[in-house]
């Protein structure tokens, strides 16, 4: 459960950091309904994380987080994109 919980926390923190540190948007309520931002997914993942920590079994928590939260996959994809930015595959 610990790796899935840490990954979820990092993904939530990244979504919130995008809102509050970059400050590209003026109204936070608009971000909850926009499809090009992950704030609504972070709110959903936060509720699932808190429920999972206090209510759900460890095995079920991992299955729940990876099957119902696309935020984790978006976070990992963005992280890999940042790491490999500028690299080119040569044949």
Backbone as CSV, one residue per row, in Angstrom:
resi,resn,N_x,N_y,N_z,CA_x,CA_y,CA_z,C_x,C_y,C_z
1,UNK,0.824,-1.192,0.000,0.000,0.000,0.000,0.869,1.258,0.000
2,UNK,2.012,1.202,0.619,2.849,2.392,0.775,3.297,3.000,-0.560
3,UNK,3.796,2.213,-1.532,4.180,2.841,-2.812,3.009,3.494,-3.537
4,UNK,1.860,2.860,-3.514,0.686,3.440,-4.174,0.243,4.714,-3.467
5,UNK,0.315,4.731,-2.144,-0.066,5.933,-1.389,0.916,7.076,-1.642
6,UNK,2.204,6.771,-1.681,3.205,7.817,-1.957,3.031,8.366,-3.364
7,UNK,2.811,7.495,-4.338,2.588,7.946,-5.712,1.342,8.819,-5.804
8,UNK,0.311,8.453,-5.085,-0.923,9.244,-5.077,-0.683,10.610,-4.444
9,UNK,0.045,10.642,-3.346,0.351,11.917,-2.685,1.176,12.820,-3.602
10,UNK,2.164,12.262,-4.282,2.976,13.061,-5.201,2.150,13.592,-6.371
11,UNK,1.238,12.776,-6.871,0.380,13.212,-7.978,-0.572,14.323,-7.535
12,UNK,-1.132,14.187,-6.343,-2.026,15.223,-5.815,-1.257,16.515,-5.590
13,UNK,-0.068,16.403,-5.025,0.754,17.582,-4.781,1.129,18.280,-6.088
14,UNK,1.407,17.498,-7.117,1.742,18.076,-8.413,0.565,18.836,-9.014
15,UNK,-0.634,18.291,-8.875,-1.824,18.972,-9.409,-2.102,20.265,-8.652
16,UNK,-1.970,20.229,-7.344,-2.198,21.437,-6.553,-1.102,22.470,-6.794
17,UNK,0.133,22.006,-6.988,1.231,22.928,-7.271,1.003,23.633,-8.599
18,UNK,0.454,22.915,-9.559,0.155,23.502,-10.859,-0.868,24.627,-10.729
19,UNK,-1.792,24.491,-9.787,-2.819,25.514,-9.587,-2.259,26.719,-8.831
20,UNK,-1.585,26.478,-7.724,-1.238,27.578,-6.825,0.122,28.213,-7.087
21,UNK,1.078,27.482,-7.633,2.390,28.085,-7.863,2.524,28.691,-9.253
22,UNK,1.941,28.053,-10.250,2.040,28.603,-11.603,1.040,29.723,-11.832
23,UNK,-0.110,29.662,-11.164,-1.142,30.705,-11.199,-1.482,31.165,-12.614
24,UNK,-1.766,30.199,-13.458,-2.165,30.551,-14.818,-3.650,30.844,-14.911
25,UNK,-4.415,30.485,-13.889,-5.861,30.668,-13.922,-6.289,31.550,-12.768
26,UNK,-7.348,32.300,-12.964,-7.820,33.219,-11.937,-8.848,32.598,-11.011
27,UNK,-9.689,31.737,-11.516,-10.784,31.198,-10.734,-10.592,29.697,-10.531
28,UNK,-10.456,29.270,-9.288,-10.219,27.858,-8.989,-11.456,27.016,-9.267
29,UNK,-12.639,27.592,-9.201,-13.866,26.834,-9.438,-14.010,26.455,-10.902
30,UNK,-13.478,27.267,-11.782,-13.508,26.942,-13.209,-12.632,25.718,-13.486
31,UNK,-11.539,25.579,-12.734,-10.630,24.460,-12.953,-11.255,23.112,-12.605
32,UNK,-12.232,23.105,-11.726,-12.847,21.829,-11.357,-13.713,21.259,-12.468
33,UNK,-14.114,22.094,-13.439,-14.944,21.590,-14.536,-14.214,21.554,-15.874
34,UNK,-13.023,22.113,-15.939,-12.265,22.084,-17.190,-11.646,20.711,-17.400
35,UNK,-11.634,20.263,-18.624,-11.091,18.931,-18.894,-9.595,18.943,-19.165
36,UNK,-9.002,20.115,-19.372,-7.572,20.156,-19.663,-6.713,20.351,-18.418
37,UNK,-7.310,20.257,-17.263,-6.577,20.385,-16.010,-6.892,19.191,-15.129
38,UNK,-5.994,18.864,-14.201,-6.163,17.657,-13.380,-6.645,17.957,-11.966
39,UNK,-7.154,19.137,-11.712,-7.590,19.466,-10.358,-8.769,18.603,-9.921
40,UNK,-9.723,18.371,-10.797,-10.863,17.534,-10.418,-10.426,16.098,-10.139
41,UNK,-9.407,15.628,-10.843,-8.876,14.295,-10.564,-8.129,14.262,-9.232
42,UNK,-7.470,15.373,-8.884,-6.761,15.442,-7.603,-7.735,15.444,-6.433
43,UNK,-8.854,16.112,-6.590,-9.864,16.104,-5.530,-10.420,14.697,-5.358
44,UNK,-10.696,14.027,-6.458,-11.191,12.645,-6.412,-10.159,11.711,-5.772
45,UNK,-8.895,11.863,-6.149,-7.839,11.018,-5.586,-7.625,11.296,-4.099
46,UNK,-7.815,12.538,-3.674,-7.676,12.869,-2.259,-8.741,12.173,-1.426
47,UNK,-9.961,12.189,-1.909,-11.046,11.503,-1.196,-10.779,10.006,-1.151
48,UNK,-10.343,9.443,-2.267,-10.052,8.012,-2.280,-8.860,7.669,-1.400
49,UNK,-7.852,8.529,-1.372,-6.683,8.292,-0.523,-7.065,8.284,0.948
50,UNK,-7.827,9.271,1.376,-8.238,9.322,2.780,-9.141,8.153,3.148
51,UNK,-10.042,7.795,2.253,-10.893,6.634,2.499,-10.059,5.362,2.550
52,UNK,-9.113,5.254,1.650,-8.278,4.067,1.604,-7.384,3.908,2.818
53,UNK,-6.870,5.005,3.326,-5.989,4.928,4.491,-6.760,4.514,5.737
54,UNK,-7.959,5.039,5.897,-8.683,4.808,7.142,-9.699,3.669,7.100
55,UNK,-10.098,3.219,5.914,-11.195,2.254,5.844,-10.816,0.956,5.128
56,UNK,-10.043,1.050,4.053,-9.871,-0.073,3.138,-8.610,-0.872,3.460
57,UNK,-8.667,-2.157,3.135,-7.543,-3.066,3.261,-6.414,-2.643,2.312
58,UNK,-5.179,-2.983,2.639,-4.021,-2.568,1.844,-4.065,-3.123,0.425
59,UNK,-4.455,-4.373,0.262,-4.520,-4.960,-1.073,-5.605,-4.301,-1.920
60,UNK,-6.704,-3.997,-1.302,-7.808,-3.355,-2.016,-7.463,-1.907,-2.344
61,UNK,-6.702,-1.265,-1.485,-6.314,0.128,-1.716,-5.507,0.263,-3.000
62,UNK,-4.514,-0.592,-3.180,-3.694,-0.531,-4.385,-4.540,-0.765,-5.629
63,UNK,-5.392,-1.744,-5.583,-6.270,-2.044,-6.713,-7.213,-0.882,-6.990
64,UNK,-7.754,-0.285,-5.938,-8.687,0.826,-6.083,-8.010,2.044,-6.710
65,UNK,-6.844,2.397,-6.220,-6.182,3.610,-6.705,-5.766,3.481,-8.170
66,UNK,-5.224,2.337,-8.535,-4.754,2.193,-9.909,-5.874,1.926,-10.901
67,UNK,-7.007,1.456,-10.442,-8.085,1.180,-11.386,-9.056,2.340,-11.550
68,UNK,-9.130,3.237,-10.589,-10.151,4.276,-10.688,-9.612,5.699,-10.693
69,UNK,-8.304,5.865,-10.714,-7.764,7.216,-10.729,-6.780,7.392,-11.888
70,UNK,-7.187,8.069,-12.948,-6.261,8.315,-14.049,-5.178,9.334,-13.693
71,UNK,-5.331,9.994,-12.557,-4.335,10.980,-12.133,-2.965,10.346,-11.969
72,UNK,-2.899,9.130,-11.474,-1.613,8.461,-11.268,-0.907,8.234,-12.603
73,UNK,-1.644,7.797,-13.597,-1.053,7.542,-14.904,-0.643,8.841,-15.599
74,UNK,-1.427,9.884,-15.438,-1.084,11.185,-16.015,0.182,11.727,-15.351
75,UNK,0.273,11.582,-14.031,1.448,12.053,-13.307,2.706,11.312,-13.753
76,UNK,2.643,9.999,-13.858,3.805,9.208,-14.276,4.192,9.547,-15.707
77,UNK,3.218,9.733,-16.592,3.506,10.080,-17.983,4.181,11.451,-18.082
78,UNK,3.711,12.412,-17.304,4.344,13.739,-17.314,5.757,13.682,-16.750
79,UNK,5.955,12.871,-15.717,7.284,12.730,-15.114,8.266,12.112,-16.109
80,UNK,7.848,11.074,-16.803,8.713,10.446,-17.800,8.971,11.408,-18.958
81,UNK,7.967,12.188,-19.333,8.146,13.175,-20.396,9.177,14.230,-20.003
82,UNK,9.149,14.677,-18.765,10.142,15.653,-18.308,11.541,15.060,-18.265
83,UNK,11.651,13.790,-17.876,12.957,13.151,-17.811,13.562,12.935,-19.195
84,UNK,12.752,12.621,-20.171,13.250,12.283,-21.492,13.119,13.417,-22.491
85,UNK,12.841,14.601,-22.019,12.681,15.728,-22.932,14.015,16.061,-23.567
86,UNK,14.025,16.144,-24.863,15.252,16.445,-25.596,16.008,15.221,-26.047
87,UNK,15.665,14.048,-25.566,16.318,12.823,-26.002,15.700,12.355,-27.312
88,UNK,16.548,11.873,-28.193,16.052,11.366,-29.478,16.525,9.932,-29.653
89,UNK,15.662,9.140,-30.202,15.995,7.748,-30.451,16.659,7.659,-31.819
90,UNK,17.853,7.106,-31.854,18.538,6.960,-33.137,18.577,5.492,-33.518
91,UNK,18.535,5.270,-34.795,18.546,3.893,-35.298,19.888,3.547,-35.851
